Amino acid sequence: MRYYAIIVMLLCITITHSQNCDHSLSGTVIDLHDGQILVGATLIIAGTNQAVQTDIDGRFSFSNLCNDTYSIQVSHPYCRTEGFTVKVLGKTRRSFRLEHHIEELNQITIEGKAFTSKSKTILENTLNSKDLERYSAGSLGDALNNLSGVSSLNTGNTVIKPLINGLHSSRVVIINNGVRLEDQEWGAEHAPNIDINTVGNLTLIKGAGALQYGGDAVGGVIIAEAAKVPVKDSLYGKSLMTMSNNGRGASLTSQLTKSHKNGWYAKIQGTLKRYGDFKAPNYVLSNTGFFERNLSLGIGLNRFNYGFEAYYSLFKNDIGILRASHLGGAQDQVQAIESDVPLIIDDFTYHIDAPKQNVTHHLAKIKGFRRFDNFGKLEIQYDFQRNNRFEFDIRRGDDKNKASLDLQLDTHTLLLDLDINTSSKSSFQTGLMASYQKNIANPETGVRRLIPDYDMYALGAYGIANFKLNEQWLLEVGGRFDYTHMDAFKFYRSSFWESRNYDVIFSDIVVEELDNQVLANPQLNFYNGSGTLGSTYSFGQDYQLFINYSIASRTPNPSDLFSEGLHHSASRIEIGDLRFDSEIGHKLMLSLNKRSQLFSYTINPFINVITDFIVIEPTDVRQTIRGNFQVWEYRQTNAKLIGIDVDASYSISGNFIYNGQLSLVKGYDRTRKEPLINMPPAQIKNEIVFQKNSVNNLRLSLESEYNFKQNEYPDNNFEVFIPEIGATKLVDVSTPPDAYHLLHFNSSIDFKTTKNKTLTVGLEIENLLNTSYRNYLNRFRYYADDLGRNFLINLKFNY
Amino acid sequence: MKNVKLLTRLLFVAILFTACSNDDDAPTPVNEEEVITTLTVKLIPSGGGSEISMIYRDLDGPDGPNDPVITTTSDLATGITYNGTIRVENETESPAENITEEVEEEDLEHQFFYTPGGGLSVTTTYSNFDADGNPLGTQFTLTAGAASSGTLTFTLRHEPTKPNSGLSDAGGETDISATFDVTVQ
């Protein structure tokens, strides 16, 4: 609270700036409905003689304005003329949205966004295409890592899984181009199957408020959208190439869009990435290369009253898994942890050997919409996804080149959404969802199925209403109900089936008893309710306060329910439980947001109380013919996560900008009164940016990233018998690694080759000082250091 | 408008098809081929006498909850040298699969280690070797020293560094680590 008071005081100083009249107002005029730019719109400032027209890119600019409030009239041949009130402070940017259709006049808002917001009462973090281009060679997780409150759960350097306010996997819903990604996200070592280069705008919602996408986002929602296609005759594209010395690889991506003024458009995009073994500061991380190939195609028609889109994307990736992380049991684990360097270090190679993953994800969708006068907009979408996942372990004999895991997950979804324009003060959105999912685990692997064959049927319905009470207050209320039916066929080991007492509790679901296995047919039903209630209060010059409370209910995922066996990549036995109920999260968020030219900041504290939170924890050490293994069991508990995310941006002088970020989250198991495992340690980022638009948009930045040591963690250490010393030894799998500090340098400069063509050249250095460090949230932190210095050269060509 | 109608029709056809293609066939079971359940060590006194068997049997495999059953038929006699053979099996299959053959075929990628612990006085030497002349160890000799008792651990490593000076620098992955309580009388 004291902090808040200080910031308010600081702001008071900035507001009472001198009354110079050399300020400016610039921005774009865009279509309210689809974010398309409006060319040739006329803007007139009342009481002055100033009038301008938007250019071919929809941009306008006024100069010689005072720090004052102006009334501006915006008109366009196909829109109703509207008046707006704008406060000018320094170099002000504002975008105006016009109703690009004369019959419908009921909704006009001023928003500086080309993409509509997904939740009205949760502050959204977004990355636009310019930000995203910096991560062209990386992954979705790398890009999101840049936002406060987001970290990642890594498996080596190639599998980057986003973690939002301490939660990950099935608790984070990812929406790719309007399609909910279904790609075996339950696995901690499964990265989202999405090409970062298909994304034009990335939105992060740190809560379950966006109910249109699902009611189970206990952690949050990530929404990736394609760039909007303008309704004009055009053919444009861009190519990006990134070469990096660490991994000795390159990434190449190109896209081409053809648009027509009658609304038809077509686009094609492709990406190729090839990397060999990456390097830590002092050694090669053997078998950590990857080879990614992606393609996407889209065709559509975008008219005011109706439109459709057909879209297909293919994502294919071969990922090497650090060779030294593949272990045969607790004895090997002791050796690996005790060694300062990985136990296997080979020469650099592009070859990817076992252990490795091979993932293919197909996504196809068709969507149509129709707008009805004086009623609203109806949207219907069907999508199909097929995810093939192969995981290869180090095996013996004839099985050497056979996958140990071979899963095919097919998902069909039908969505129906209706936006109703009730009045200019309120809006209502409702929809239905029906989906069918089938998982097939190939028995040819010769390894018992990790995830069983199942059919899953889901039905959902939601409604969200917004009320604009006055200029200051906006209220949002929403509810959603989901029904899930799961019909699985699972082979249990007879000894396990009996030891868990399932033979008594679940005797009615046994289909067949074999020599040493039991085939069971669990049919599970889950009824989940979720909701959101929030308010946005706008006050002062440019302050907004967001308050949101949301309830999310998550159906246990297949690994929570069915796990029963050795997880090779974790070298431990994992056991799920058929009896789990849905996990229910209550998240309360508060965000104070100030946007101004000079100083902007966001303070975002939150509390997330989760009942029946599913955690996996060590319970036992099992003696086996392969030595000792630690047994980890899933259980349900009550958890509490509290934290705060802070972002700040300060314009030091004309060319220098400071950006700062703080992320802090603490997670506790309230039943056992101990910290939760894998909670991200506190992180502070500071960045100085030098930007000079007059010198070819030159941009230089130096970023410092400080990661604290996680000081709160559960003690999961165990003892293991070591034959060489004839005694037991403590295996420390709990103690987090030390704090570390990294510096990153980034630069870019534009060259205009012809009138419409730009070449952007960038040089980036990650981990500038080649610091050796280990990250608590990297599952391979026991075995190897994280990545060393990396020089990247980026070339971007717009045409 | 025509497009929208056509699309809607297509959608419903697609849904109908997917809804009908569901079949409830029970899946086929997977019998793990690579599981090692049983290690049998046979020790035959070189000067004749009765054979000693040491059996480590984990019938539900490393993932199963049941503890392994460990049996040793008799104690070792001081001063006696034994010719040892190791047999590795998967008894989840019927008949049991002999994995020793696979280990011997892939001799370059395997090695057994014999580790006495807790004051047990025995010495071992390798009796068989891989194609490069490095130890393989499915056959060995064991000499019992002074009267003592302790543990004897048999370790099979997959893809160890060869040659090596013992378990500590062999690396690779542990396929078997079976410890027996042994007495020399």
Boltz contact constraints between the chains, C-beta under 6 A:
constraints:
  - contact:
      token1: [A, 306]
      token2: [B, 4]
      max_distance: 6.0
  - contact:
      token1: [A, 308]
      token2: [B, 3]
      max_distance: 6.0
  - contact:
      token1: [A, 308]
      token2: [B, 7]
      max_distance: 6.0
  - contact:
      token1: [A, 328]
      token2: [B, 173]
      max_distance: 6.0
  - contact:
      token1: [A, 328]
      token2: [B, 174]
      max_distance: 6.0
  - contact:
      token1: [A, 329]
      token2: [B, 174]
      max_distance: 6.0
  - contact:
      token1: [A, 331]
      token2: [B, 174]
      max_distance: 6.0
  - contact:
      token1: [A, 331]
      token2: [B, 177]
      max_distance: 6.0
  - contact:
      token1: [A, 332]
      token2: [B, 174]
      max_distance: 6.0
  - contact:
      token1: [A, 343]
      token2: [B, 171]
      max_distance: 6.0
  - contact:
      token1: [A, 368]
      token2: [B, 4]
      max_distance: 6.0
  - contact:
      token1: [A, 368]
      token2: [B, 7]
      max_distance: 6.0
  - contact:
      token1: [A, 370]
      token2: [B, 4]
      max_distance: 6.0
  - contact:
      token1: [A, 382]
      token2: [B, 11]
      max_distance: 6.0
  - contact:
      token1: [A, 382]
      token2: [B, 14]
      max_distance: 6.0
  - contact:
      token1: [A, 396]
      token2: [B, 34]
      max_distance: 6.0
  - contact:
      token1: [A, 397]
      token2: [B, 102]
      max_distance: 6.0
  - contact:
      token1: [A, 412]
      token2: [B, 18]
      max_distance: 6.0
  - contact:
      token1: [A, 414]
      token2: [B, 15]
      max_distance: 6.0
  - contact:
      token1: [A, 443]
      token2: [B, 28]
      max_distance: 6.0
  - contact:
      token1: [A, 443]
      token2: [B, 30]
      max_distance: 6.0
  - contact:
      token1: [A, 446]
      token2: [B, 33]
      max_distance: 6.0
  - contact:
      token1: [A, 448]
      token2: [B, 30]
      max_distance: 6.0
  - contact:
      token1: [A, 448]
      token2: [B, 32]
      max_distance: 6.0
  - contact:
      token1: [A, 453]
      token2: [B, 27]
      max_distance: 6.0
  - contact:
      token1: [A, 489]
      token2: [B, 26]
      max_distance: 6.0
  - contact:
      token1: [A, 489]
      token2: [B, 27]
      max_distance: 6.0
  - contact:
      token1: [A, 491]
      token2: [B, 29]
      max_distance: 6.0
  - contact:
      token1: [A, 493]
      token2: [B, 60]
      max_distance: 6.0
  - contact:
      token1: [A, 493]
      token2: [B, 64]
      max_distance: 6.0
  - contact:
      token1: [A, 495]
      token2: [B, 60]
      max_distance: 6.0
  - contact:
      token1: [A, 495]
      token2: [B, 64]
      max_distance: 6.0
  - contact:
      token1: [A, 495]
      token2: [B, 65]
      max_distance: 6.0
  - contact:
      token1: [A, 495]
      token2: [B, 66]
      max_distance: 6.0
  - contact:
      token1: [A, 496]
      token2: [B, 65]
      max_distance: 6.0
  - contact:
      token1: [A, 499]
      token2: [B, 65]
      max_distance: 6.0
  - contact:
      token1: [A, 514]
      token2: [B, 29]
      max_distance: 6.0
  - contact:
      token1: [A, 516]
      token2: [B, 92]
      max_distance: 6.0
  - contact:
      token1: [A, 517]
      token2: [B, 29]
      max_distance: 6.0
  - contact:
      token1: [A, 565]
      token2: [B, 63]
      max_distance: 6.0
  - contact:
      token1: [A, 566]
      token2: [B, 63]
      max_distance: 6.0
  - contact:
      token1: [A, 573]
      token2: [B, 63]
      max_distance: 6.0
  - contact:
      token1: [A, 623]
      token2: [B, 67]
      max_distance: 6.0
  - contact:
      token1: [A, 624]
      token2: [B, 58]
      max_distance: 6.0
  - contact:
      token1: [A, 624]
      token2: [B, 62]
      max_distance: 6.0
  - contact:
      token1: [A, 625]
      token2: [B, 36]
      max_distance: 6.0
  - contact:
      token1: [A, 625]
      token2: [B, 56]
      max_distance: 6.0
  - contact:
      token1: [A, 625]
      token2: [B, 58]
      max_distance: 6.0
  - contact:
      token1: [A, 625]
      token2: [B, 68]
      max_distance: 6.0
  - contact:
      token1: [A, 625]
      token2: [B, 176]
      max_distance: 6.0
  - contact:
      token1: [A, 625]
      token2: [B, 178]
      max_distance: 6.0
  - contact:
      token1: [A, 626]
      token2: [B, 62]
      max_distance: 6.0
  - contact:
      token1: [A, 626]
      token2: [B, 174]
      max_distance: 6.0
  - contact:
      token1: [A, 626]
      token2: [B, 177]
      max_distance: 6.0
  - contact:
      token1: [A, 627]
      token2: [B, 174]
      max_distance: 6.0
  - contact:
      token1: [A, 627]
      token2: [B, 177]
      max_distance: 6.0
  - contact:
      token1: [A, 723]
      token2: [B, 115]
      max_distance: 6.0
  - contact:
      token1: [A, 723]
      token2: [B, 117]
      max_distance: 6.0
  - contact:
      token1: [A, 723]
      token2: [B, 153]
      max_distance: 6.0
  - contact:
      token1: [A, 724]
      token2: [B, 115]
      max_distance: 6.0
  - contact:
      token1: [A, 724]
      token2: [B, 167]
      max_distance: 6.0
  - contact:
      token1: [A, 726]
      token2: [B, 117]
      max_distance: 6.0
  - contact:
      token1: [A, 726]
      token2: [B, 118]
      max_distance: 6.0
